[in-house]
């Protein structure tokens, strides 16, 4: 499925932070592409999912590129539903996050191994609560979640943010963990971020995260 030259303007709530008005969600899909889009949404702009616990088609090879997004919730997201065995090769490339509650997210709370995710050439103008969040430790309260997902090999390349908001890397346990987080040319407010202790960024990393790499 290819969606291109696409504009979506959804209603935005005035009394809550979201209202289930997502932009484009590839769900149990393979070889999907969204290109050249403007997404103005009450909820997530883009949220790739595995929706069903039984009979899931494992999502693979999804490309979002040349997108401008303005969102109450997440700009670029995998989850919150990560059923099935794998979610492999989801890419967000050449994205402008004009405004989001959270800019770049993987919310992995079900059973899939979420792997080979790429966030490339992304510019963040405004975010309310986080710049980057890979999360396994806050499962949804509104449904049952297996909460055994793993996040593996995630790449952030040429990502810049005009605001200094937290980068949250939170695994759940020694088995439901996060491994292989790669940063290359990451900057916050015009300053290069070169390590996970660099004070130019705001970090929150728990003990269930390993192999954080800063590539030249």
Secondary structure, 3 states (H helix, E strand, C coil): CEEEEEEEECCCCCCCCCCCCCCECCECCEEEEEEEEEEEECCCCEEEEECCCCCCCCCEEEEEEEEEEEECCEEEEEEEEECCCEEEEEEEEEEEEEEEEEEEEEECCCCCEEEEEEEEEEEECCEEEEEEEEECCCCCCCCCCCCCCEEEEEEEEEEEECCCCEEEEECCCCCCCEEEEEEEEEEECCEEECCCCCCCCEEEECCCEEEEEEEC
